[in-house]
């Protein structure tokens, strides 16, 4: 993926909300209302950057990268 999503405001808000939630799992956090809201905003921003997430493999890769980065940011 050519887009550096870790600088995106929606990703930063997602990470901040994850840290504040006290949730242990990024996956569980994304499944709840607030996490899902920020993730959907990030998907919209990705589309605006020309990232095609309509392909399920691309979406899975994107989700995995997001979860991985969320876990890294939480430990900072």
C-alpha positions in Angstrom: 0.0 0.0 0.0 1.4 3.4 -1.0 -0.5 5.4 1.5 1.1 6.1 4.9 -2.1 5.8 7.1 -0.2 6.2 10.4 -0.1 10.0 9.8 -3.9 10.2 9.1 -6.0 12.0 11.7 -8.5 9.2 11.8 -5.8 6.7 12.6 -4.4 8.9 15.3 -7.8 9.3 16.8 -8.3 5.5 16.6 -5.1 4.9 18.5 -5.9 7.5 21.1 -9.3 6.0 21.7 -7.8 2.5 21.9 -5.3 3.6 24.5 -8.0 5.4 26.5 -10.5 2.5 26.3 -8.4 0.1 28.4 -9.2 -2.6 25.9 -6.5 -5.3 25.7 -7.2 -6.3 22.1 -7.1 -4.0 19.1 -9.5 -6.5 17.3 -12.0 -6.3 20.1 -11.8 -2.5 20.2 -12.5 -2.3 16.5 -15.6 -4.5 17.0 -17.2 -1.9 19.4 -18.9 1.3 18.5 -16.1 3.8 19.0 -13.4 1.7 17.4 -15.7 0.9 14.5 -16.5 4.6 13.9 -12.8 5.6 13.7 -12.0 2.6 11.5 -14.8 3.4 9.1 -13.5 7.0 8.9 -10.0 5.6 8.1 -11.5 3.4 5.3 -13.1 6.5 3.8 -9.8 8.4 4.0 -8.1 5.5 2.3 -10.6 5.6 -0.5 -9.9 9.3 -0.8 -6.2 8.5 -1.2 -7.0 6.2 -4.1 -6.7 2.9 -2.1 -9.2 0.3 -3.5 -10.5 -1.7 -0.6 -13.3 -3.3 -2.5 -11.1 -6.4 -3.0 -11.4 -8.6 0.0 -7.7 -9.5 0.0 -6.8 -5.8 0.0 -9.2 -5.1 2.8 -7.8 -8.0 4.9 -4.3 -6.7 4.4 -5.4 -3.2 5.3 -7.1 -4.4 8.5 -4.1 -6.5 9.5 -1.8 -3.5 9.0 -4.1 -1.3 11.1 -4.4 -3.8 13.9 -0.6 -4.3 13.9 0.1 -0.5 14.1 -2.6 0.0 16.8 -0.8 -2.6 19.0 2.5 -0.9 18.4 1.1 2.6 19.2 -0.6 1.3 22.4 2.7 0.2 23.9 4.3 3.7 23.4 
